[in-house]
Amino acid sequence: MKKSPASSPVVSEKKKINLALQGGGAHGAFTWGVLDTLLADERLEIEGIVGTSAGAVNAAILAYGLEAGGREKARELLDRFWKFNSQYSQCSPFQPTVCDIIFGGKGSMEYSPAWQMFATFSRMLSPYQWNPQNNNVFKDMLKELIDFAHLQKARNTKLFICATNVLTGRLKVFENREITPEMILASACLPYLYQAPEINGEYYWDGGYMGNPPIFPVIYNTDCHDVLIVQINPINIPEVPQSANAIFDRINALSFNSSLMREMRAIHFVTSLIEKGELDPAKYKLTYIHTIDAEEEMARLSASSKMNLDMEFLQYLFDTGKEKAAEFLQNHYDKIGKKSSTDVAAKFF
C-alpha cells in the first residue's frame, strides 16, 4: 500500500493519529465516549477520520467541530447529538419494559412488544411500504448541528464517509469537499429501516456492507502512519446465537466485520514485507494499527439494544468508551508513531 482525562498532560511534541470509526446504531455512543476522552488529551492531533454508519455520523460531527471551534466545540456537538437522540426517542414506541430490565440484560428491548412487532414486520414489509414519504429525523438533526458549507471547506481535518452502492456493490468514499447530509444518511442506511438515498443518480445503503470502516482512505490520503480503529462490533461472542433476532444480528456482525478483517490481512502483509526489507519504505507506507474496543461488553448486548436510545443505556456506553480510551492512552500512548499497539494477526486472523 502506498504512501480521558481532562487533566491530561500538555506536551510540546504532539502525536498525530487517524481515526477509523465503526458503525453499530445506538452502540455508537461507545465511540462518543472514546472521542470525548481523546479530545480531552491535548497530546493528540487528529489528521484524518474515516467513518461508516453511526461512525460516519460521529466522524462528521467530530470533523466539523474541530474545524469550527476546536476540541471543546467537537465535544459539545457530540454531546448534543447523542442527548438529542435520547430526547427524541422518548416519543418512540421502542422502550425497554420491566421484563427487559429484569431478564433482558443491559440495554435489551427483546421483551418489548413494539420491538417484537417491528422485528417481524421489517422482514415482511420494506420502508418503501411502511414509510412511503421517507421521513428521516436525522437529516434535520445533522443540518442543525453541522454547517456543511463550512465542513466542505475544512482543511485541517480530512474526513471520509463510506457507503455501499446498491446497484454495483462497490464501496463509495465521500470526502470533505462534497459531503452533504444525504451522504451521511447513505452511509447509515440500513435497508430494512430506510429507503436508499439517491446521490447523483446512484443509490446507497449502509457502508458497513463493504467497509466497516475501510482503512485505505486515511492510508492513501494522509501523511500520518497511525490508524486508531474504534471497534464496536465484537469479533468473538461467547455462545452460538439461538433466537431468530440473535442469529440475524450475528449474520450482520459477521458481514460488517469481514471487510475490515480482510483489509487488516493486507495491511499486515505489506507491513511485514516492509519490516523485512523486501519493500522500499520510500514507496510503500508503513502503517501502525491501534484499536479501542469493548469486546466482552459488546458481545453481551442484544440485537435490540442497537435501537435503544434511552439515556441511561447511552450513558453506560459513553462511560465504557471513556474508560477504554483512558486505558489505551495509559498503556499505549508511547507506541503511537513508533509501532502498532494491536497484534493484528492475533486479533483479526
Secondary structure, DSSP 8 states (H G I E B T S, - for coil): -B---TT----SS-EEEEEEE---GGGHHHHHHHHHHHHH-TTEEEEEEEEETHHHHHHHHHHHHHHHH-HHHHHHHHHHHHHHHHHHHTTSS----HHIIIII-TT--TT-HHHHHHHHHTTTS-HHHH-TT---HHHHHHHHH--HHHHHT--SSEEEEEEEETTT--EEEEEGGG--HHHHHHHT--TTTS---EETTEEEEEGGGT-SS-SHHHHHH-S--EEEEEE-S-S--SS---SHHHHHHHHHHHHHHHHHHHHHHHHHHHHHHHHTTSS-TTTB---EEEEEE-HHHHHTS-GGGGG---HHHHHHHHHHHHHHHHHHHHHHGGGTTTS-SS-HHHHH-
